[in-house]
């Protein structure tokens, strides 16, 4: 006996899947992308069909999350059926710096536009350069080669963060300028009522957060363990295996 589609799939979910926006958006979410209000059509679509798509992705053992700041992303459970990858230590640290810059007065003064140099200079300002170099190369002597390697790692982190929707490049194709999305709050500090968010973010970066090899490795292990236990919302991204290269 032929069943009506309503018997196996809610009508509104069927409408969502049939929408021409869905295939590309689904691919973006599975690749770890954060969908913020800047992506107007995709964000509006998720707002309209949030409940139905939460049900849809639950079948893959992932959660469709809408953050307090309004952006959407997929968070995997330990038994997820969608490929995932853990963010690197440098990607997490650069993400924290991006969140700090998002909260800064400079964002308004610069019309929201930052550059690679802004991020690198702020990173060196907020974290000890010698410790950063040791994080990249435990045998670092502070040589020009070590500094070039650090530059390369920061650049790679920004490319990854661009792919998942934390920053959006502006200008010409090879431009080193970008705007920071509110999705950067994935890397934000927990702020208690009355606290200054920027000061809280500064403490997160400075107070032993990811500036030594041991601390960075410790954070990476923690992320994997928390994901395995399906407890905390950390930075274990759902990402396609083909999206591993910088």
Phi, psi and omega in degrees: 000132180280128180269148171290150181300330180296337182284337183244343181211128178304143184303318184291326176293319177299321177296320180296313182293328180282346181293136181298342178288331192298313186303312180292319179297318178300317178297320180296314180297317180294335178275005176093008184285143174264132183254106182256177185297337178299330175271078194302310184296313181294318181295317178298321178299314180294324177296318182291325187242025186304309184298318182293320181285332172300317177296318181299311184285338178298333179294336178265008182060040170229158180248135170274115185253134167251112183288165179301330180280355173104347181277157181249151172197166177261135176243121184281149168267173182300330184259024183305144176262001179252134182302147182218166173212152180269137178293147180286166180299316181293323178297320178295317182294316178296323177300321178295321178294320178299319178296320177299316179294324179300326181276354187279153175299334181298334181298319178286319182297328182259017181056032176080003185262128176236170180232169175305316182298322178301315181294315183296315180295319179292323177299315179291330180287324185270333182236152182290125184299318181299320179291323177297317179296322178293327179294324179282320181217104183305337180262017184302138175249006182081018182287167177299326179295319178296318180294324177295323178294321178296316176303317180297318180294320178295318177299318178296321178297318180294324178295317178297317181293331174292320181296329183260012169087015178280324175231157177231123181290146178232157180088204183291170189303318183263020181296143177262016180253153184200166170249150182261128179278159173296349175299344177300342178291353168302335182256013186278153177286153171290124184248123176281158180303129179093346179285152174279117183302322182291320178294321178297320179293323178298317178297321180301321182284319189274325190277067175072017183263091169075037179241003174231156179304317182295318180294319180295316179296321179299317179296318182298317179296318180301318180300315181296319181293318180295323178294319181296324180275353179056044182258282190269155176273095180247208191253032174280104188270142165287122182209139178293146183296335181284354185255036184267338184278149179287000000 
